[in-house]
Amino acid sequence: MPPRPTLPTDDLYARLEVPVDASPEAIEVAWRALLKRHHPDIAGADNLEIAKRINVAHDWLSNEDLRARYDRERHPDARGARGRASPRAPEWAPRGGTAEPSRDRPRPRRPADPDGALRRFVDRLRRLTRDELDRLSVAEPPPIAFVASIRRFVGAERAAALDRAEALVHAAAPAEAWAALPVRDAILSAAHEIVLAPFLDEHLSETYLDRARDRLTRSWEAAIDQPRYGPNTPAVRRVLDRAAQLTPDELRALARAAGRGRLEPDPWPRGIDPMEDEVFRVSTALAARDAATAPSVAGLDRVTAARARRVLGRVAHAHVLRHAFPAAEFAALVEPWRVATGDPGTGRTAGRIPNPTVRRA
């Protein structure tokens, strides 16, 4: 068994000029940029020792096990800082249990004209719809900290380009979009990706490049040119329209039909992963949010009102994904709705025959 490497005594994050919660992508960018600056062939032989120290810092911080060991002994607060990057998962957490990029997802094409791409982005920004703004508001928070971490390495010209892009999108975005932090961050992140594209191509290996670009544009792409609730938007709208008319007795029946136990997290059909399929995750999150605010709960006690809203969110979730659930599973998910309203899960009245839109197992 090889001996354990000796733990460095100095601050490896300071060596790479990155914060302790820096993502793996930021660490790689810093490593490559600093090596270019201090490589002996460029900066002279006197920089050889600095270049070696930069490589040692990268070796430790780019290896998950070594970084965890270093953090435990030198920066015990670092792991907690990284874990607070997102309310759903640590920033840049590997999806699907691997740090490798998805091999079956086509790699986004780089625009031949970045300035033209930015102009088209700004023009699209001026045409945001209400549904797109609402989808942006529930999308996964983009990694704004990543751009802040690498900004010092991009050079004066590109940093100025980032400033110009931010000013352009600020001027073009609707005032309400800029006032809402999740929406503003999603817009800025997508604009940053356009400006930083050539720099990221040069400073990130393929392992990290696809993931960085996906995370920077993930929120924007999950919201733009998408129906409010995904492909089943008409069915979801019918349910929400009916939910807005629920009487207190129907809401009580809805809460009772779900049983007394704790409701488990909303299930996902096989083949759709909320960690990978952000478009569907945004659709379900928005539908559940709208469902919870649709009915009037005046006259209900607090516990019943909260449970009724939770069940309505579950019903809306099921309708967003109704095309992917087997018929029996979909029927079980909307059973409290059927009991309370007499509706077999279509949002229509019970007397009408629903269209066969549920995929059969």
C-alpha positions as CSV (number, residue, x, y, z in Angstrom):
1,M,0.0,0.0,0.0
2,P,1.5,3.4,-1.0
3,P,2.2,5.8,1.9
4,R,-0.4,8.5,2.5
5,P,0.7,11.9,1.0
6,T,1.9,14.4,3.6
7,L,-0.7,17.0,4.3
8,P,0.4,20.5,3.1
9,T,0.8,23.0,5.8
10,D,-0.2,26.1,4.0
11,D,-3.5,27.3,2.5
12,L,-4.1,25.5,-0.8
13,Y,-7.1,27.6,-1.6
14,A,-5.0,30.7,-1.2
15,R,-2.4,29.2,-3.5
16,L,-5.1,28.9,-6.2
17,E,-6.7,32.3,-5.3
18,V,-10.1,30.7,-4.9
19,P,-12.6,30.6,-1.9
20,V,-12.9,27.4,0.2
21,D,-16.3,26.7,-1.4
22,A,-14.9,26.8,-4.9
23,S,-16.4,24.3,-7.3
24,P,-14.2,21.8,-9.1
25,E,-14.6,23.8,-12.2
26,A,-13.4,27.0,-10.6
27,I,-10.4,25.1,-9.2
28,E,-9.4,23.8,-12.6
29,V,-9.8,27.3,-14.2
30,A,-7.6,28.8,-11.5
31,W,-5.0,26.1,-11.9
32,R,-4.7,26.5,-15.7
33,A,-4.8,30.3,-15.6
34,L,-2.1,30.5,-12.8
35,L,0.1,28.0,-14.5
36,K,0.0,30.1,-17.7
37,R,1.0,33.1,-15.7
38,H,3.8,31.4,-13.7
39,H,5.1,28.7,-16.0
40,P,8.9,28.8,-16.2
41,D,8.8,28.9,-20.0
42,I,6.8,32.1,-19.8
43,A,7.7,33.8,-16.5
44,G,11.3,32.5,-16.2
45,A,13.1,29.9,-14.2
46,D,12.5,31.8,-10.9
47,N,8.8,30.8,-11.1
48,L,9.5,27.0,-11.2
49,E,8.9,26.7,-7.4
50,I,5.6,28.7,-7.7
51,A,4.4,26.5,-10.6
52,K,5.2,23.3,-8.5
53,R,3.2,24.7,-5.6
54,I,0.2,25.5,-7.9
55,N,0.3,21.9,-9.2
56,V,0.4,20.5,-5.7
57,A,-2.6,22.6,-4.7
58,H,-4.5,21.4,-7.8
59,D,-3.6,17.7,-7.1
60,W,-5.1,18.0,-3.6
61,L,-8.2,20.1,-4.4
62,S,-9.2,18.4,-7.6
63,N,-9.2,14.9,-5.9
64,E,-12.4,14.4,-3.9
65,D,-10.9,12.2,-1.3
66,L,-7.7,14.3,-0.8
67,R,-9.8,17.5,-0.7
68,A,-12.1,16.0,2.0
69,R,-9.1,15.0,4.0
70,Y,-7.5,18.4,3.7
71,D,-10.7,20.2,4.6
72,R,-11.2,18.1,7.7
73,E,-7.8,19.0,9.0
74,R,-7.2,22.5,7.7
75,H,-10.7,23.9,6.8
76,P,-13.3,22.1,8.8
77,D,-15.9,24.7,7.8
78,A,-15.3,24.3,4.1
79,R,-17.6,21.2,3.5
80,G,-20.5,23.1,5.1
81,A,-19.9,26.1,3.0
82,R,-20.1,24.0,-0.2
83,G,-23.2,22.3,1.0
84,R,-25.0,25.6,1.4
85,A,-24.6,26.6,-2.3
86,S,-28.1,25.3,-3.3
87,P,-31.3,24.5,-1.4
88,R,-31.6,21.2,-3.3
89,A,-28.0,20.0,-3.6
90,P,-24.4,21.2,-3.2
91,E,-23.3,23.4,-6.0
92,W,-21.8,21.4,-8.9
93,A,-22.7,18.1,-7.2
94,P,-22.2,15.2,-9.6
95,R,-25.5,14.1,-11.1
96,G,-26.4,10.5,-11.3
97,G,-23.6,9.6,-8.9
98,T,-20.7,10.4,-11.2
99,A,-18.5,13.4,-12.0
100,E,-18.4,12.4,-15.7
101,P,-20.5,14.3,-18.1
102,S,-23.5,12.6,-19.6
103,R,-22.4,10.8,-22.8
104,D,-25.9,10.5,-24.3
105,R,-26.6,14.3,-24.2
106,P,-25.5,16.3,-27.3
107,R,-22.9,18.9,-26.5
108,P,-24.2,22.4,-27.0
109,R,-22.8,24.1,-30.1
110,R,-20.6,27.2,-29.6
111,P,-21.9,30.3,-31.5
112,A,-19.6,31.4,-34.3
113,D,-20.4,35.0,-33.4
114,P,-20.5,35.5,-29.6
115,D,-21.5,39.2,-30.0
116,G,-24.4,38.2,-32.2
117,A,-25.4,35.5,-29.8
118,L,-25.5,38.1,-27.0
119,R,-27.6,40.5,-29.1
120,R,-30.1,37.7,-29.9
121,F,-30.2,36.8,-26.2
122,V,-30.9,40.4,-25.2
123,D,-33.7,40.6,-27.8
124,R,-35.2,37.4,-26.5
125,L,-35.0,38.8,-23.0
126,R,-37.3,41.7,-24.0
127,R,-39.9,39.2,-25.1
128,L,-40.2,37.1,-21.9
129,T,-43.7,35.9,-21.2
130,R,-45.4,35.6,-17.8
131,D,-45.1,31.8,-18.0
132,E,-41.4,32.1,-18.7
133,L,-40.8,34.5,-15.9
134,D,-42.7,32.1,-13.5
135,R,-40.7,29.2,-14.7
136,L,-37.4,31.1,-14.1
137,S,-38.6,31.8,-10.6
138,V,-38.7,28.1,-9.6
139,A,-35.7,26.9,-11.7
140,E,-32.6,25.5,-10.0
141,P,-30.4,28.4,-8.8
142,P,-27.5,28.9,-11.2
143,P,-23.9,28.9,-10.0
144,I,-23.3,32.7,-9.8
145,A,-20.5,32.1,-7.4
146,F,-18.6,30.2,-10.1
147,V,-18.3,33.3,-12.3
148,A,-17.3,35.4,-9.2
149,S,-14.6,32.8,-8.4
150,I,-13.0,32.9,-11.8
151,R,-13.5,36.5,-12.8
152,R,-10.0,37.5,-11.7
153,F,-8.5,35.0,-14.2
154,V,-10.4,36.0,-17.3
155,G,-8.4,39.1,-18.2
156,A,-9.3,42.7,-18.4
157,E,-10.9,42.6,-21.8
158,R,-13.2,39.7,-21.0
159,A,-14.0,41.2,-17.6
160,A,-15.1,44.4,-19.4
161,A,-17.2,42.3,-21.7
162,L,-18.9,40.7,-18.7
163,D,-19.7,44.1,-17.4
164,R,-21.1,45.2,-20.7
165,A,-23.2,42.1,-21.0
166,E,-24.6,42.6,-17.4
167,A,-25.5,46.2,-18.3
168,L,-27.2,45.1,-21.5
169,V,-29.4,42.5,-19.9
170,H,-30.2,44.8,-17.0
171,A,-31.5,47.4,-19.4
172,A,-33.5,44.8,-21.4
173,A,-35.0,42.7,-18.7
174,P,-38.4,43.5,-17.4
175,A,-38.2,45.4,-14.1
176,E,-40.1,42.6,-12.2
177,A,-37.6,40.1,-13.5
178,W,-34.6,42.1,-12.3
179,A,-36.3,42.5,-8.9
180,A,-36.7,38.8,-8.4
181,L,-33.3,37.3,-7.4
182,P,-33.8,33.8,-8.8
183,V,-34.9,35.2,-12.2
184,R,-32.1,37.8,-12.3
185,D,-29.5,35.1,-11.4
186,A,-30.8,32.8,-14.2
187,I,-30.6,35.6,-16.8
188,L,-27.1,36.7,-15.7
189,S,-25.8,33.2,-15.7
190,A,-27.0,32.5,-19.2
191,A,-25.4,35.8,-20.4
192,H,-22.2,34.9,-18.6
193,E,-22.0,31.6,-20.4
194,I,-22.2,33.4,-23.8
195,V,-19.4,35.8,-22.9
196,L,-17.2,33.2,-21.2
197,A,-17.6,30.5,-23.8
198,P,-14.2,30.8,-25.5
199,F,-12.4,31.1,-22.1
200,L,-14.1,28.1,-20.7
201,D,-13.3,26.1,-23.8
202,E,-9.6,26.9,-23.2
203,H,-9.5,26.5,-19.4
204,L,-11.7,23.5,-18.7
205,S,-11.2,19.8,-19.6
206,E,-14.0,18.0,-21.3
207,T,-14.9,16.3,-18.0
208,Y,-15.9,19.6,-16.5
209,L,-16.7,21.7,-19.5
210,D,-20.0,20.1,-20.4
211,R,-21.2,20.3,-16.8
212,A,-20.1,23.9,-16.4
213,R,-22.0,25.0,-19.5
214,D,-25.1,22.9,-18.5
215,R,-25.2,24.5,-15.0
216,L,-24.7,28.0,-16.4
217,T,-27.6,27.7,-18.8
218,R,-29.8,25.1,-17.1
219,S,-32.3,27.5,-15.6
220,W,-32.7,29.6,-18.7
221,E,-33.2,26.6,-21.0
222,A,-35.7,25.0,-18.7
223,A,-37.8,28.1,-18.8
224,I,-37.6,29.6,-22.3
225,D,-40.0,28.5,-25.0
226,Q,-41.6,25.9,-22.7
227,P,-45.3,25.6,-21.9
228,R,-46.2,26.6,-18.4
229,Y,-46.7,23.1,-17.1
230,G,-44.9,21.1,-19.8
231,P,-46.6,18.9,-22.5
232,N,-49.7,18.3,-20.3
233,T,-50.4,22.0,-19.7
234,P,-54.1,21.8,-20.9
235,A,-54.9,19.0,-18.4
236,V,-53.1,20.7,-15.6
237,R,-55.0,24.0,-16.3
238,R,-58.3,22.1,-16.1
239,V,-57.4,20.7,-12.7
240,L,-56.3,24.1,-11.4
241,D,-59.5,25.7,-12.7
242,R,-61.5,23.1,-10.9
243,A,-59.3,23.5,-7.8
244,A,-60.2,27.2,-7.6
245,Q,-63.9,26.2,-7.2
246,L,-63.4,23.6,-4.5
247,T,-65.8,24.1,-1.6
248,P,-64.7,23.7,2.1
249,D,-66.5,20.3,2.2
250,E,-64.6,19.1,-0.9
251,L,-61.3,20.3,0.5
252,R,-62.0,18.4,3.7
253,A,-62.8,15.3,1.7
254,L,-59.6,15.7,-0.3
255,A,-57.5,15.9,2.9
256,R,-59.3,12.9,4.4
257,A,-59.0,10.8,1.3
258,A,-55.2,11.1,1.5
259,G,-55.2,9.3,4.8
260,R,-53.8,10.4,8.2
261,G,-50.2,9.4,7.7
262,R,-47.3,11.5,6.4
263,L,-47.4,12.1,2.7
264,E,-44.3,10.8,1.0
265,P,-42.3,12.9,-1.5
266,D,-44.0,13.2,-4.8
267,P,-43.0,10.2,-6.9
268,W,-41.4,10.4,-10.3
269,P,-42.1,7.9,-13.1
270,R,-39.4,5.6,-14.3
271,G,-37.2,7.2,-17.0
272,I,-37.6,10.8,-15.7
273,D,-35.1,12.0,-13.1
274,P,-35.7,15.4,-11.5
275,M,-32.0,15.9,-11.0
276,E,-31.4,15.5,-14.8
277,D,-34.7,16.7,-16.3
278,E,-34.9,20.3,-15.1
279,V,-37.7,21.1,-17.7
280,F,-40.0,18.6,-16.0
281,R,-38.9,19.5,-12.5
282,V,-39.7,23.2,-13.2
283,S,-43.1,22.2,-14.6
284,T,-44.0,20.1,-11.6
285,A,-42.7,22.7,-9.1
286,L,-44.8,25.5,-10.8
287,A,-47.9,23.3,-11.0
288,A,-47.7,22.4,-7.4
289,R,-47.1,26.0,-6.4
290,D,-50.1,27.1,-8.4
291,A,-52.3,24.3,-7.0
292,A,-51.5,25.2,-3.4
293,T,-52.7,28.8,-4.0
294,A,-55.7,27.9,-6.1
295,P,-58.4,27.0,-3.6
296,S,-60.0,29.2,-0.9
297,V,-59.3,27.7,2.5
298,A,-61.5,30.1,4.4
299,G,-63.3,28.3,7.2
300,L,-60.8,25.4,7.3
301,D,-58.6,24.7,10.3
302,R,-54.9,25.2,9.7
303,V,-54.0,21.5,9.6
304,T,-56.7,20.6,7.2
305,A,-55.9,23.5,5.0
306,A,-52.2,22.7,4.9
307,R,-53.0,19.0,4.1
308,A,-55.5,19.9,1.3
309,R,-52.9,22.2,-0.3
310,R,-50.3,19.5,-0.1
311,V,-52.6,16.9,-1.7
312,L,-53.5,19.4,-4.5
313,G,-49.8,19.9,-5.2
314,R,-49.4,16.1,-5.5
315,V,-52.4,15.9,-7.9
316,A,-50.9,18.7,-10.0
317,H,-47.5,16.9,-10.0
318,A,-49.2,13.8,-11.3
319,H,-50.9,15.6,-14.1
320,V,-47.7,17.2,-15.3
321,L,-46.2,13.7,-15.6
322,R,-49.3,11.8,-16.6
323,H,-47.9,10.7,-19.9
324,A,-45.0,8.9,-18.2
325,F,-46.9,7.2,-15.3
326,P,-48.4,3.8,-15.8
327,A,-52.2,4.0,-15.6
328,A,-52.5,2.3,-12.2
329,E,-49.9,4.5,-10.6
330,F,-51.5,7.7,-12.0
331,A,-54.9,6.6,-10.8
332,A,-53.6,6.0,-7.3
333,L,-52.0,9.4,-7.2
334,V,-55.2,11.2,-8.1
335,E,-57.5,9.0,-6.1
336,P,-58.0,11.6,-3.3
337,W,-59.0,14.1,-6.1
338,R,-61.5,11.6,-7.5
339,V,-63.0,10.9,-4.1
340,A,-63.4,14.6,-3.3
341,T,-64.6,15.9,-6.7
342,G,-66.0,12.8,-8.6
343,D,-63.5,13.6,-11.4
344,P,-61.5,10.6,-12.7
345,G,-58.3,12.7,-13.0
346,T,-58.9,14.8,-16.0
347,G,-60.1,18.1,-14.5
348,R,-63.4,17.6,-16.3
349,T,-66.7,16.6,-14.7
350,A,-67.3,13.0,-13.9
351,G,-70.0,12.7,-16.5
352,R,-67.7,13.1,-19.4
353,I,-65.6,10.4,-20.8
354,P,-61.9,11.4,-20.6
355,N,-59.6,11.2,-23.6
356,P,-57.2,8.2,-23.3
357,T,-54.1,10.3,-22.6
358,V,-52.5,8.1,-19.9
359,R,-49.7,5.8,-21.2
360,R,-50.6,2.1,-20.5
361,A,-48.0,0.0,-18.8
